[in-house]
Amino acid sequence: MKMFVEPPAIYLHKAPVDFRKSINGLSAIVESEMALSPFSGALFIFCNRQRDKLKVLYWDKTGFCLWYKRLEKAKFKWPRKMPGSTITLTEQQWAWLLDGLDITLMKGHQPLHFSSVT
């Protein structure tokens, strides 16, 4: 997903939320259930019980933004079996989730760190 922001982090709230909640309700979930600051600039991803809708909340320095996506025929492969109530995603995992891929099965190459070429 191309957004207008470069988020410092991407957090996924695993449990489904009541999609009647908007900015204030989702911000309260970020603070109380995720124990994070909604003012950090990070993306906070929420899904409904049917897993066919997403809401993404973020702070863009002048106010909150709320992004909404509804799938017409499919469901998001929500990582329900991963441990913890909040999952930190990479940008690649976020893209995979939006593309309909199961992020629990997708594994990229492990980064290598060298201090010398010899």
N, C-alpha and C positions, 0 to 999 in steps of 0.2 A: 504494500500500500504506500503510495507516495503521499506524504503529508506535507504541510507547510512548516513543520517543526522538525528539529533533530532532537529527539527525546534522550535525556541522560539515562533513562531506564524504562523498561516495559514490564509491567506487572499484570498478571492474570489472576482474577479472583475466581477460584475454582467452583464455589457453590453458586447455583443459579440465583438470580435476584429478581425481585418484583419489578417488571419493566414499566410500571407506573412511576417509578422513581426517576427523578431527573437530576439536575446538577446538585442541588442541596442534599438529596437523599443519598446519591452515590458518593458525594464528598464525605458524608457522615460514615459510610461503610469503609471508605479508605482510611479514615482516622481511627474508627473504633474496632473494626474487624481485621484490617490489614496492618494496623499500627504504623502507618506511613503518613507523610504530609501530602495533601492534595495540591499544595502550592510548589512542589518540587520541579514541575515541568515534565515529570514522567508521564507515560501513558498508563492508564488504569483500564483494563479490559474486563467487561462484564457480559454474561450470557443469560438468556432466559431459560426457563425449564425445558422448553422444546428444542433448544439448541439451534434455532433457525434465525436468531437475531443477536446482534452484538451492539453494545454501547461502549464507546471509548471516551473517557474523560481525561482532560489535561488542562493545565494552567499555562497560558501563553504570555505571561508578564503583565497583561492588562485586564485579564478576566478569564473565566473558564470557557472551554470549548467542549461541546458534546457531539460526537460523531456517532452515527447510527447506520447499521447495515442490516438488511433483511434479505434472507435467501428465499427464493421463490419455490424451489423444489427440493433442495438438499438440506443437510444438517451439518453444522460444524463438528469436526472431530475433536471434541472437548477432552482435555487430558484429565479425566476423572480419577484415574488410578495412580497418578503421580502423587508422591507424598507431600504433605503440607496443605494449608488452606490458600496460600498465595504462592504463585510460581513466577519466577523471574525469567523472562524470555529474551532471547537474542532477536535482533532484527530479522535474521533469517528464519527463526522459528515463527515469528509473527507473520511473515510472508507465507510460510508453509500453512499456517492455520487458516489464513484468508483464502489460500488456494485449495482448501479442502483436504490437506494432507494431515495424517496423524503424526503430531510432533513427538509422540513417545516412541515411534518407530524410526524416525528420521535421525540419522547420526552423520555429522560431517567429519571431515578429517580433523584429527587432533592437531592443534598448533605445536610447532617445534620451536625451541629456543636454544640457539647456539651462541657461544661466546667467542668462538674462533673458527676460522675455515680450515685449520690444520689440526 
